[in-house]
Amino acid sequence: MNRVLNFSAGPSAIPLSVLERAQAEFTSYKGMGFSIMEISHRGKVFDALHNAAIEKIRKFYNVSDDYAVLFLQGGATLQFAQVPMNLYNGGVAQYVNTGVWTTKAIKEAKIQSINYEVVASSEETKFDRIPENIKFSDDADYAYICSNNTIYGTQYAKLPDTKCPLVVDSSSDLLSRELDFNTKNIGMFYGGAQKNAGPAGITLVIIRKDLAARVKDSVPTPLRYTTQIEANSLANTPPTFGIYMFDLVLDWINEQGGLKAIHELNEQKAKYLYDFIDNSSFYNAHAKVGSRSLMNVSYTTPNADLDALFVKEAEANNMIGLKGHRILGGLRASIYNAVTLDNVKTLVEFMKEFERKNG
């Protein structure tokens, strides 16, 4: 089998064993003679799978019964609008702007004409860091952050401590580290699956039930979190195959030793790559030390022509997904959970040779 090394930012690499398990069960789920895609989302077989996945999420993140765990559609983009639509309570919503995705979320808050504030931003330095000394109002309706920024390669080393409910867009560092919902005032935590948790098409939403209950009668029924909470995400036909794949990834994480082991490996991979970049006079990392992502490493060579040549030669060496986002340019290696330390070492060896030839 000719498998390339996949450093794509999303959709991204999925563990090979997960793909092989899905392949083996594609036409006959657990030997039952049907694909999981072919059966009712309200039947006993899918119901057991669905609820098992929810319980695994609860154990990973220590999520109490005060929260609902939902599998929704529309990606993180829909959540940009759905969050203020459901959680704004007539006070103020506060945002930290750390890149494209929070900029889009702020735009949706503005469209809905809610009272919002941007309390901190790193836009002036081209989003190369997480702002320091972020202060949210204790009585804000909610405080909103994006925990990891795929384009600029920045990440909160830890989530802010807040007294108001914290809303976290965790699309690109979902399931990459431990998080105890009992030690943070998390009101809502969500993320698209296509980075660390399977194929595109499913969005995990973990939301405090009392916050979901704020929703006004004017919000359309399909866009209310309460609608899906009451139906256990089955108010409409869910993305059944996506949930199946999500569940397989959860099993794979367990096999690796859980989120603690996954995080330790992610730290090793990122350190290996950043250490090489920092000790090179040829490559330059975009994100500042202290704000660097363990998931997305954005960097450049000395010029755009060399960046383009780097991508071309990397692909010739069976490495894909290294072209930077069109907004920032340059290069980007996304080293999500499914990317191994050996994969990163192979990339670094290629980078060394490319520097030798072009430096």
HUGICOR-V478949 format. One record per residue. N is the residue number from 0. PHI is phi in whole degrees, 0 to 359 (NA if undefined). Layout:
N,PHI / N,PHI
//
This chain:
0,NA / 1,264 / 2,257 / 3,280 / 4,275 / 5,253 / 6,252 / 7,291 / 8,279 / 9,143 / 10,304 / 11,231 / 12,300 / 13,244 / 14,309 / 15,301 / 16,296 / 17,292 / 18,298 / 19,292 / 20,296 / 21,296 / 22,298 / 23,294 / 24,259 / 25,300 / 26,261 / 27,211 / 28,293 / 29,51 / 30,73 / 31,274 / 32,90 / 33,214 / 34,278 / 35,299 / 36,285 / 37,260 / 38,247 / 39,296 / 40,288 / 41,254 / 42,279 / 43,295 / 44,294 / 45,291 / 46,302 / 47,295 / 48,299 / 49,301 / 50,290 / 51,294 / 52,296 / 53,299 / 54,294 / 55,295 / 56,298 / 57,301 / 58,289 / 59,301 / 60,255 / 61,52 / 62,267 / 63,278 / 64,288 / 65,290 / 66,249 / 67,258 / 68,249 / 69,239 / 70,247 / 71,242 / 72,239 / 73,100 / 74,66 / 75,297 / 76,301 / 77,295 / 78,294 / 79,304 / 80,271 / 81,291 / 82,298 / 83,295 / 84,300 / 85,260 / 86,256 / 87,293 / 88,234 / 89,94 / 90,261 / 91,222 / 92,253 / 93,243 / 94,235 / 95,252 / 96,262 / 97,237 / 98,157 / 99,300 / 100,286 / 101,287 / 102,300 / 103,292 / 104,294 / 105,296 / 106,300 / 107,292 / 108,298 / 109,294 / 110,301 / 111,276 / 112,59 / 113,273 / 114,277 / 115,230 / 116,223 / 117,262 / 118,273 / 119,198 / 120,204 / 121,245 / 122,298 / 123,297 / 124,251 / 125,58 / 126,52 / 127,266 / 128,201 / 129,272 / 130,303 / 131,267 / 132,54 / 133,290 / 134,233 / 135,259 / 136,292 / 137,298 / 138,255 / 139,297 / 140,299 / 141,195 / 142,247 / 143,240 / 144,223 / 145,248 / 146,289 / 147,218 / 148,244 / 149,297 / 150,287 / 151,266 / 152,72 / 153,242 / 154,205 / 155,291 / 156,297 / 157,213 / 158,287 / 159,297 / 160,273 / 161,225 / 162,263 / 163,277 / 164,297 / 165,264 / 166,253 / 167,238 / 168,274 / 169,248 / 170,305 / 171,256 / 172,226 / 173,301 / 174,59 / 175,253 / 176,200 / 177,288 / 178,206 / 179,257 / 180,294 / 181,278 / 182,253 / 183,233 / 184,272 / 185,280 / 186,271 / 187,206 / 188,222 / 189,215 / 190,187 / 191,290 / 192,279 / 193,285 / 194,259 / 195,234 / 196,228 / 197,126 / 198,283 / 199,295 / 200,120 / 201,228 / 202,237 / 203,278 / 204,233 / 205,245 / 206,223 / 207,292 / 208,295 / 209,291 / 210,289 / 211,300 / 212,289 / 213,292 / 214,306 / 215,273 / 216,296 / 217,284 / 218,284 / 219,305 / 220,307 / 221,294 / 222,260 / 223,270 / 224,298 / 225,299 / 226,300 / 227,282 / 228,297 / 229,296 / 230,257 / 231,53 / 232,70 / 233,248 / 234,295 / 235,225 / 236,296 / 237,281 / 238,284 / 239,300 / 240,293 / 241,298 / 242,293 / 243,300 / 244,294 / 245,303 / 246,296 / 247,297 / 248,295 / 249,299 / 250,296 / 251,298 / 252,299 / 253,301 / 254,295 / 255,279 / 256,113 / 257,86 / 258,293 / 259,297 / 260,293 / 261,299 / 262,296 / 263,300 / 264,292 / 265,298 / 266,296 / 267,296 / 268,298 / 269,295 / 270,298 / 271,300 / 272,286 / 273,296 / 274,300 / 275,295 / 276,299 / 277,293 / 278,263 / 279,253 / 280,268 / 281,260 / 282,256 / 283,220 / 284,280 / 285,283 / 286,283 / 287,281 / 288,304 / 289,101 / 290,237 / 291,285 / 292,283 / 293,275 / 294,256 / 295,229 / 296,252 / 297,264 / 298,205 / 299,223 / 300,265 / 301,297 / 302,202 / 303,295 / 304,296 / 305,291 / 306,303 / 307,295 / 308,295 / 309,302 / 310,298 / 311,298 / 312,288 / 313,298 / 314,297 / 315,295 / 316,258 / 317,66 / 318,236 / 319,242 / 320,83 / 321,265 / 322,286 / 323,292 / 324,297 / 325,300 / 326,289 / 327,266 / 328,77 / 329,69 / 330,232 / 331,205 / 332,250 / 333,266 / 334,244 / 335,295 / 336,309 / 337,285 / 338,278 / 339,271 / 340,297 / 341,297 / 342,301 / 343,295 / 344,297 / 345,297 / 346,299 / 347,297 / 348,297 / 349,296 / 350,299 / 351,300 / 352,292 / 353,295 / 354,295 / 355,299 / 356,281 / 357,241 / 358,282
//
